[in-house]
Amino acid sequence: MTFRYIGSKARLIGALSPFIEAVDLGAGRFVDAFCGTGAMAEAAADMGWPVWVNDALESAIVMTCARLTAIDDAKFAEIGGYEAALRKLNALKPARGFIWSAYSPASARTVGFERRYFSEENAGRIDAMRSLIAQWEASGSITVAETRLLLGDMISAVNRVANIAGTYGCFLSKWQKSSFDRIDLRKRNLRTDPVEVTATVADVYDLKVEHDDVVYLDPPYTKRQYASYYHILETIVIGDEPAVEGVSGLRPWKSKASPFCYKTRALGALTTLITSLDSATVLLSYSAEGHVDLDDLRRNLVLSGTVDCVPVETLARYRPNKVASSNGDDVAEYVLTYQRNELGLNKKIAKRGPPLPEVVEAAV
């Protein structure tokens, strides 16, 4: 990826892969329930696993599916090939669409104050590209896999020219030099071997996994809500024109607010999720800076299974800019392995209700 996605496991693949390798490759799937940019799903696919990727955000599914796309999945037969599709998109003239009117300096004329996420030219090109991809999709000229690939390429291109510090929660008041580079979609290296992929945009509590599946959980750790931090990427992928608000121009996002981002709810929410999954094995990535105390979580989970918690690596804290980097410190990362006992807790528990009576709630 070309930007720093909060919680990305790209730097931890070497440390996390052995936990996947320790599980026998059998009849199940590798279920990446909070797939993000898809680093872990790709690692599992490289090991031969069929993968099920899920996320609450459409943009995360697009990024993940794009990196899992194989050569045979991206023939673009009606367009003249992958490279031809990119050339046609890159050659488009800017259009005055929603991104141009809401997220470039044109917003000073359209909504009364200036948003500096993109230059007017790049914002117009984003609108033109998204419109043509939508036309190709609607006419059947490109497949679902090809659509996701092009949208994934768009996200990468958008991130290279966005005038942001690291997320889309706000824009920079001063323009970065890169913001005036012409946006262009670049051909990525596609996989040589196809991957069996199931992709869903769903509430993680609604996933109907099976006993032989291995579920990997990488939930939000802190108060940062991904739906607001990456709102523009959602709008580009969905292709809609939402009513946006405030200086940052946030699209409505509270319906996708994660319970894992609230300190008072995170422990109960995570305990309920893990103990309600039907899979025999659950792998949880978690950070020392997270809301949930891992000792409290472990005490909750041993009521229904065996738990092993291992520190895997110490990483630099997420730092969106140079100032934050100079002031930051390191954060320890852990992997918790949970294996359900056959006679464990009753799995029919409320999705978002109060935690089970035996659950230990962390002090606020």
QUINORLIN-V701392 format. One line per field, one symbol per residue. ss: DSSP state (2 for helix, 1 for strand, 0 for the rest). burial: # if it has 16 or more other C-alpha atoms within 10 Angstrom, else .. A space follows every 10 residues. Layout:
BEGIN
ss=???
burial=???
END
This chain:
BEGIN
ss=0000000002 2222222222 2000000001 1100000022 2222220000 1111100222 2222222001 2220000000 0222222222 0000000222 2221002222 0000000102 2222222222 2222222220 0002222222 2222222222 2000000000 0000002222 0000000000 1000001111 1002220000 0001111000 0000022220 2222222200 0000100001 0002220022 2000022222 2222220000 1111111000 0002222222 2000111111 1111110000 0222222001 1111111111 0000000000 0000000000 0000
burial=#...###### .#...#...# ....#..### ########## #####...## ########## ########## ..####.... .##.##..## ...####### #######... ...####### ########## #.##...... .##.###### ########## ########## #...#...## ..###....# ....#.#.## #..##...## ########## ##.####### #######.#. .......### #......### ########## ########## ########.# ####.###.# #####.#.#. ..#...#### .......... #.######## ....#..... ....#...## ##..
END
